[in-house]
Amino acid sequence: MQRKVTSARRLSGIISVPGDKSISHRAVMIGALAEGTTEIEGFLASADCLHTCQCLRQLGVSIEREDDGSRNDDGCGKDKLIIKGQGLWGLQEPAEILDAGNSGTTMRLLTGILAGQSFTSSITGDASLCRRPMERVAVPLQLMGARITGTQLSRHQGGIYAPLIISGGNLQPISYKLPIASAQVKSALLLAGLYTPGWTEILEPVVTRNHTELMLEAFGAQLEREGQTVRIKGQLPLKARKVTIPGDLSSAAFLLVAGLIVPDSRIVIKGVGLNPTRSGIIEVLQAMGAKLRITDQVEIAGELRGTIEVESSSLHGLSLGGEIIPRLIDELPILAVASLFACGVTEIRDAQELKVKESNRLQAICAGLTRLGGQVEELDDGLLIRGGVPLQGAVCQSFGDHRIAMALAIVALGAKGETVIEDAEVVEVSFPGFWSLLDQLRSGAE
Ligand code: S3P
């Protein structure tokens, strides 16, 4: 599906965004392993998270979706999930191969859980996911005692790719230093650690999102956290509970940048997740000169949330890299868009992980923004962006990547004429309702 986006004169509204994707995946998985019934409010019913539900159903977990009739500010139904937890040892051998679709989080976190099971299972995904590196989870899980085999792609010697076959059981605790900063790998090892007799220890090179740690603690797991080290004690039961998922800051970021770059705009987004391990984008936008205010902060089960208000702002470029990168890794495509509207140059470094996301995001964002006349240079580990150059609408590709499609939709609001985005339906992977929310902001309806 193609989507046409023209420049916007003004955006305004008080809205909320769909539930956090990372937390939604974790709530379903941890709820499935807990004892008792877990109720999840604000679940993100996007393609990625529905793949996680489907995989768990194939493993014998009952998951029901309920729309209780209540509505968010944007008019969308609030999705509630009811999960009948099977306990740590209650999953069943699946009859069919599991399918993670486009979702790296589904595949990597589930691989951690499957490594703990005494049966054999296989998991695959779409063409993009089957090209993403899986040795980063397979290697430490093999050290714990799981047998994991995958496909080897001839152009990447030594790599392991999906489909994966996982024969688990009898895991032993390990102490493992992650070679790359990855919350997905850390989470897979924490989930596998639930099945070991003793303490599994993980050391991160840089702090990454800690949703798994917070949720496991909320479900009663024994966890110790100290700086960049986390330890989990295995073979203890998890207890079901109610989970309330905040809005996804990674989704909100697209609309925040829209509000900053379109003149005379004011957007208020309520109930957004503000976990400090995720909120690097807020700090960077503020450092670029964004008029961005946070109010009504509350913490539920360790997860901070609040209201974010933005107004059109004069932005300036800056340089970023190092420890902040994992705290805004998914926001780099939209940050590149903001940089095009900032005066001066923005340099993004230490972001080589973007090459192995749903697309090669360094290449994809550089290709898209250049099509519109933006001055963007792809670096080996980042991007160099010169702001303030006039942009002209053009036909551009999403490369099958939800965040690239949405970044292009936002840049189009600030470009002259019309932009056509190919394969725009891919936004459903993380942000159902994105297009109607954008229309709502254009019409100024609250
Ligand atoms: C995620 C972790 C990050 C992020 C992804 C979601 C998670 O991936 O990019 O969108 O939910 O744990 P990596 O662990 O590969 O950095």
Residues whose N, C-alpha, C, O or C-beta is under 5 A from the ligand:
A	BS01	S3P	S22 T105 A181 S182 A183 Q184 V185 I329 D330
